[in-house]
Amino acid sequence: MKNYEQTLLELAQADERIIVMTAENRAAIRNLPNLLPGRFIDTGITEQTMVGAAAGLALRGRIPVLHALATFLTLRAFEFVRTDVGIGGLPVKLVGGVPGFLSDGNGPTHQAIEDVALMRGIPGFHVFCPADEEDLVLALPQIINSPNPTYIRHNALKTVAGYEHEPFEIGKAEVRRTSESATRPDDVAILVYGMLLAQAWDAKARLEAEGLSVRLVNVRMPKPIDVAAVLGAARESSLLVTLEDHFLTGGLFSIVSEVLTRHGETADVLPIALEEHWFKPALLPDVLRHEGFTGEQIAARILERLPIRVS
């Protein structure tokens, strides 16, 4: 399968409205300056300027695709994103590099773990958190052609072994169950977005080995959230788990709580997120282990909360 850069290049070659921009962050698009002459703009380390310029280009009918480190794109440039892009409802696409735990070795200044909360709070903004690069590539044509401004958590990880993605549709989640034909409720439903799908997939296998039936929901888009998938998981499982590399406040746990409250539903919910602290910088496997986000640790927390075995 093509990678993100190749897919973006093909889309840009087919549509002259697409302008690729960066604030001196070329990791995912390092070959594009020479391949898109006249439609590649590097503003330097000036995220606010880049967003403002992108808004101007969008007003002239262009589709700017912006690249910068997620923490600076969503925090440093937030006023410009909200005012220049959000209020105008312009089709600017913001691609945030090394979001969440993918920032692994960086300290708190470079950890984008409140980005989903910030971006989903802007009216009309979409938020897409791909599980891996394949998920990102599958979604990119629809995301680019959507009229909505969109924030994307960039993810270049490989798809976890044994998992096959479904075709992408804006606002739709992927659902995997222990038994797709089961008529009784699941013991556990795990809702997750982004790179932690791999750990959720591992946890699912461990729980199934304990005799539990597990529903795994790859949310894909925290906004617009797949309401039917959330309500289905709540109504048809004994325990609902929200899993995210994000602060507890404003992320998936908050989104799920909002959906349940709005629809008059109740559920036993176990949130697994960062609670009132930034994560300790290290290599990614060590970050996951230290913060309690490995598949083994996730499964253990669920078993502790729901110590029921199915015969």
Secondary structure, DSSP 4 states (H G I P E B T S, - for coil): ---HHHHHHHHHHH-TTEEEEESS--TT-TTHHHHSTTSEEE--S-HHHHHHHHHHHHHTT-EEEEEEEHHIIIIITHHHIIIIIITTT---EEEEES-GGGGTTS-GGG--SSHHHHHHTSTT-EEE--SSHHHHHHHHHHHHH-SS-EEEE---PPPPTT--PPPP-TT--EEEES-TT--SPEEEEEEE-GGGHHHHHHHHHHHHHTT--EEEEE---SBS--HHHHHHHHHTEEEEEEEEEEESTTSHHHHHHHHHHHTT----EEEEEE-SSPPPPS-HHHHHHHHT-SHHHHHHHHHHH------
